[in-house]
Amino acid sequence: MSFLETWTVALAGIAAVMTALWLLSLVLRNASIVDIAWGPGFAAVALFAAMVGEGDPARRIVVAALASIWGLRLGGYIFLRNRGHGEDPRYQAMRRNAGPRFWWFSLVQVFLLQGVLVWLISLPLVWAATYDASGATWTDVAGVAVWSVGFVFESVGDWQLARFKADPANRGNVMDSGLWRYTRHPNYFGDALVWWGLFLVAAGAGMGWLTVASPIIMTLLLVRVSGVALLERSQVRTKPGYREYIARTSAFVPWFPRNIAPE
């Protein structure tokens, strides 16, 4: 399949899956299932594109493998984190605010919106699988390296935070050790790097640099929309030591903690 054919079929498939998940969420009364599907959705697009695309075979395999490893790990982590906790407070608030309109509001504002984002951000996955090129380039090597650093930051950051939260003695405290000593959001930073890495791999296929909108959108979502900005508003309200943590620790890109002079 060509790029446009593959990307169009991917859109139809994403819409169908998101609609099915929405129907399931109505039965379960839990819209949080959409978060579990976020990562695996990209893995599905990458695998589909690798199977039907006409691009360089090695690049198709590499991109499908990288996207699948990242997406399935993330989906599994969110599933285990959410298990037994009911619907996420964000969706509970939406449910209260929307009232009886929530059944269709959640379809448009939660499930189909996330589906459109998956489709747009998956642009380099489809591009890399459908545009041919003469073997590996330096951007492929750089992309795998950047992806690897990002995957370590995201997975290790999630693991460290999960261990911290599992200890009842840490309830209400701020996680500021391990990778969290150098950035307040190592998992989000790693997530962004993963997508810049995938973009670099796609950049080696034809005019793959045109897919740069994908990592830009993902980074903006992580920093300005659903990631850092949203989480920190609640952290400041619920954790007394979080303002001090903000003062000494980089928000996103890892760096050494600042020394805060006592007042």
C-alpha positions as CSV (number, residue, x, y, z in Angstrom):
1,M,0.0,0.0,0.0
2,S,1.0,3.6,-0.6
3,F,1.4,6.1,2.2
4,L,-2.0,7.7,1.7
5,E,-3.8,4.3,1.4
6,T,-2.1,3.0,4.6
7,W,-2.8,6.2,6.6
8,T,-6.4,6.3,5.5
9,V,-7.0,2.6,6.4
10,A,-5.3,3.3,9.7
11,L,-7.8,6.1,10.4
12,A,-10.7,3.9,9.7
13,G,-9.3,1.2,12.0
14,I,-8.6,3.6,14.8
15,A,-12.1,5.0,14.6
16,A,-13.7,1.6,14.8
17,V,-11.6,0.5,17.7
18,M,-12.2,3.7,19.6
19,T,-15.9,3.4,19.1
20,A,-15.9,-0.1,20.4
21,L,-13.9,1.0,23.4
22,W,-16.4,3.8,24.0
23,L,-19.3,1.3,24.0
24,L,-17.4,-0.9,26.5
25,S,-16.8,2.2,28.7
26,L,-20.5,2.8,28.9
27,V,-21.1,-0.7,30.1
28,L,-18.2,-0.5,32.6
29,R,-19.0,3.1,33.5
30,N,-15.2,3.7,33.3
31,A,-13.7,6.0,30.6
32,S,-10.2,5.3,31.9
33,I,-9.9,2.3,29.6
34,V,-9.0,4.8,26.8
35,D,-5.7,5.5,28.5
36,I,-4.8,1.8,28.5
37,A,-5.4,1.7,24.7
38,W,-3.2,4.8,24.0
39,G,0.2,3.0,23.7
40,P,-1.1,-0.2,22.1
41,G,-2.9,1.9,19.5
42,F,0.4,3.2,18.1
43,A,1.8,-0.3,18.2
44,A,-1.2,-1.6,16.1
45,V,-0.7,1.2,13.5
46,A,3.0,0.5,13.3
47,L,2.5,-3.3,12.9
48,F,-0.2,-2.7,10.2
49,A,2.0,-0.3,8.3
50,A,4.9,-2.7,8.5
51,M,2.8,-5.5,7.0
52,V,1.3,-3.6,4.1
53,G,3.9,-0.9,3.4
54,E,6.3,-0.8,0.5
55,G,9.2,0.9,2.3
56,D,12.6,-0.5,3.2
57,P,12.1,-3.9,4.9
58,A,14.6,-3.3,7.6
59,R,13.3,0.1,8.5
60,R,9.7,-1.3,8.6
61,I,10.8,-4.0,11.1
62,V,12.8,-1.5,13.2
63,V,10.0,1.0,13.5
64,A,7.3,-1.6,14.2
65,A,9.5,-3.2,16.9
66,L,10.3,0.2,18.6
67,A,6.7,1.4,18.5
68,S,5.4,-2.0,19.8
69,I,7.9,-2.3,22.6
70,W,7.1,1.3,23.8
71,G,3.3,1.0,23.3
72,L,2.8,-2.4,24.9
73,R,4.9,-1.5,27.9
74,L,3.1,1.7,28.4
75,G,-0.3,0.0,28.0
76,G,0.6,-2.7,30.5
77,Y,1.9,-0.2,33.0
78,I,-1.2,1.9,32.9
79,F,-3.4,-1.2,33.2
80,L,-1.6,-2.4,36.3
81,R,-1.5,1.1,37.8
82,N,-5.3,1.6,37.3
83,R,-6.4,-1.9,38.2
84,G,-8.8,-1.8,41.2
85,H,-8.9,2.0,41.4
86,G,-12.0,2.7,39.4
87,E,-12.4,5.6,37.0
88,D,-9.6,8.2,36.9
89,P,-10.6,11.4,38.7
90,R,-10.2,13.4,35.5
91,Y,-13.0,11.4,33.8
92,Q,-15.1,11.5,37.0
93,A,-14.9,15.3,36.9
94,M,-16.0,15.2,33.2
95,R,-18.8,12.9,34.1
96,R,-20.1,15.2,36.8
97,N,-19.8,18.3,34.6
98,A,-21.4,16.8,31.5
99,G,-24.2,15.1,33.5
100,P,-26.6,13.1,31.3
101,R,-24.7,14.3,28.2
102,F,-21.6,12.4,29.2
103,W,-22.5,9.3,27.1
104,W,-22.0,11.2,23.8
105,F,-19.6,13.8,25.2
106,S,-17.2,11.1,26.1
107,L,-17.4,9.6,22.6
108,V,-16.3,12.9,21.0
109,Q,-14.1,14.6,23.6
110,V,-12.4,11.5,25.0
111,F,-12.4,8.5,22.7
112,L,-12.6,10.0,19.2
113,L,-10.3,12.9,20.2
114,Q,-7.6,10.5,21.4
115,G,-8.1,8.4,18.2
116,V,-7.4,11.5,16.1
117,L,-4.3,12.2,18.1
118,V,-3.1,8.6,17.7
119,W,-3.6,8.9,13.9
120,L,-1.8,12.2,13.6
121,I,1.1,11.3,15.9
122,S,1.6,8.0,14.1
123,L,2.6,9.8,10.9
124,P,6.3,8.8,11.1
125,L,5.4,5.2,11.7
126,V,3.4,5.0,8.5
127,W,5.9,7.1,6.6
128,A,8.8,5.0,7.5
129,A,7.0,1.8,6.4
130,T,5.7,3.1,3.1
131,Y,8.5,5.2,1.6
132,D,11.5,3.4,0.2
133,A,15.1,4.4,0.7
134,S,18.5,3.0,0.0
135,G,19.3,1.3,3.2
136,A,20.1,2.7,6.6
137,T,21.2,6.3,7.1
138,W,22.8,8.2,10.0
139,T,19.3,9.3,11.0
140,D,18.3,5.7,11.5
141,V,21.2,5.1,13.9
142,A,20.6,8.4,15.7
143,G,16.9,7.7,15.9
144,V,17.4,4.3,17.6
145,A,19.8,5.8,20.0
146,V,17.5,8.7,21.0
147,W,14.6,6.2,21.3
148,S,16.7,4.0,23.6
149,V,17.6,6.9,25.9
150,G,13.9,7.9,26.0
151,F,12.7,4.4,26.7
152,V,15.1,4.0,29.6
153,F,14.0,7.3,31.1
154,E,10.3,6.5,30.7
155,S,10.3,2.9,31.9
156,V,12.8,3.4,34.8
157,G,11.0,6.6,35.9
158,D,7.7,4.7,36.0
159,W,9.3,1.8,37.9
160,Q,10.9,4.1,40.5
161,L,7.6,6.0,41.0
162,A,5.6,2.8,41.3
163,R,8.0,1.5,44.0
164,F,7.8,4.8,45.8
165,K,4.0,4.9,45.9
166,A,3.8,1.2,47.0
167,D,5.4,2.2,50.3
168,P,2.7,3.5,52.7
169,A,5.3,5.6,54.5
170,N,5.6,7.8,51.3
171,R,2.0,8.8,51.3
172,G,1.8,12.6,50.7
173,N,5.5,12.9,50.2
174,V,7.4,14.0,47.1
175,M,9.3,11.6,44.9
176,D,12.7,13.2,44.5
177,S,15.2,10.4,44.2
178,G,16.6,8.4,41.3
179,L,15.8,10.0,38.0
180,W,13.2,12.2,39.8
181,R,16.1,14.1,41.4
182,Y,17.1,15.5,38.0
183,T,13.7,16.1,36.4
184,R,10.3,16.4,37.8
185,H,8.9,14.2,35.0
186,P,11.5,11.7,33.7
187,N,8.7,9.5,32.3
188,Y,7.3,12.4,30.2
189,F,10.8,13.5,29.1
190,G,11.5,9.9,28.1
191,D,8.2,9.7,26.2
192,A,9.0,12.8,24.2
193,L,12.5,11.4,23.3
194,V,10.9,8.1,22.1
195,W,8.9,10.1,19.5
196,W,11.8,12.3,18.5
197,G,13.7,9.0,17.9
198,L,11.0,7.5,15.8
199,F,10.8,10.7,13.8
200,L,14.6,10.5,13.1
201,V,14.2,7.0,11.8
202,A,11.4,8.1,9.5
203,A,13.5,11.0,8.4
204,G,15.8,8.5,6.6
205,A,12.9,7.5,4.3
206,G,12.3,9.8,1.4
207,M,11.4,13.3,2.7
208,G,10.6,11.9,6.2
209,W,11.5,15.2,7.9
210,L,8.0,16.3,6.9
211,T,6.7,14.2,9.7
212,V,8.3,16.5,12.3
213,A,4.7,17.6,13.4
214,S,4.4,14.2,15.2
215,P,7.1,14.7,17.9
216,I,6.2,18.4,18.2
217,I,2.5,17.5,19.0
218,M,3.5,14.8,21.4
219,T,6.0,17.0,23.2
220,L,3.4,19.8,23.5
221,L,0.8,17.4,24.9
222,L,3.3,16.2,27.5
223,V,4.4,19.6,28.6
224,R,1.4,21.9,28.1
225,V,-1.8,19.8,28.0
226,S,-2.2,16.4,29.6
227,G,1.2,15.9,31.1
228,V,3.4,18.3,33.2
229,A,0.9,21.3,33.4
230,L,-2.1,19.2,34.4
231,L,-0.3,17.0,36.9
232,E,1.6,19.8,38.7
233,R,-1.6,21.8,39.4
234,S,-2.8,18.9,41.5
235,Q,0.6,18.1,43.0
236,V,1.0,21.6,44.4
237,R,-2.5,21.4,46.0
238,T,-2.0,18.0,47.6
239,K,1.7,17.8,48.5
240,P,3.1,20.6,50.8
241,G,6.7,20.0,49.7
242,Y,6.0,20.2,46.0
243,R,6.7,23.9,45.6
244,E,10.2,23.5,47.0
245,Y,10.7,20.5,44.7
246,I,9.7,22.8,41.8
247,A,12.2,25.4,42.9
248,R,15.2,23.1,42.9
249,T,14.4,20.6,40.2
250,S,14.2,20.9,36.4
251,A,10.6,20.6,35.1
252,F,11.3,18.5,32.0
253,V,14.9,18.2,30.6
254,P,17.1,16.5,33.2
255,W,19.6,18.7,35.0
256,F,21.4,18.9,38.4
257,P,19.2,20.2,41.3
258,R,19.6,23.8,42.2
259,N,20.8,24.8,45.6
260,I,18.0,26.8,47.4
261,A,19.3,29.2,50.0
262,P,17.4,29.1,53.3
263,E,15.1,32.0,53.9
